[in-house]
Amino acid sequence: MKSILFAASLALSAAAAVAAPAAPAKPAKPATPAAAPVQTRDVPVNQFMQGRLPFEIPLNVPVPVEYEQSKVKKIGYSYWMRPADAATATAAALPNRNGYFYGSTATNVTYDAQHHVFYGIDDPGSLNKLRGAATNIQVKQFKEGRNPAVMISMISGTTGQPAYFMYMATGKKNEAFFLSFRAPDGRPDIGEAVWSKLAANIK
């Protein structure tokens, strides 16, 4: 008799377990929102460079909308960054966290129109040196337009973050100037977006 009662008790327990509602599922973690695409505005390169170029050059620089021309001083350089960062930035201490954009005529790179080469950056010897200091080097050449240019993106061997440079012939003798962009926190999505816009603006 005891064994029958015990079996009945087990059966009731099993039925109760089957009938018991399932434990509510844990709510799914909210998806991380996608980063907003970078917003830029086109600034004529002669304005970007504060009138340092010898001729008007038909190039618009896609500057992030929160950047303004700063008063950071260095001979031959023009810096753009957030005004809040410009208040404390110096040429030796630029705001890596929020990024910056700058241009300069102070470069040892020269353009050889006869051979279509920017000596000091995209000639074979210079590229070999660059490969010793960086990885994932991407070179885009624009040698057919009025102002030939070369764009380089890479991963810096020093910082481990993306770096972006563009050299363009000014049209005066063999002179060139350069632009450099540092994305906020080294973010490649922002860097590549801005660099793609700049490439599309080269005529």
PyMOL commands that set and color helices and strands:
alter all, ss='L'
color gray80, all
select helices_A, chain A and resi 2-19+45-48+83-86+124-131+184-186+188-201
alter helices_A, ss='H'
color red, helices_A
select strands_A, chain A and resi 40-44+60-64+68-69+77-81+100-104+110-112+117-119+134-142+149-156+162-169+176-182
alter strands_A, ss='S'
color yellow, strands_A
deselect
rebuild
show_as cartoon
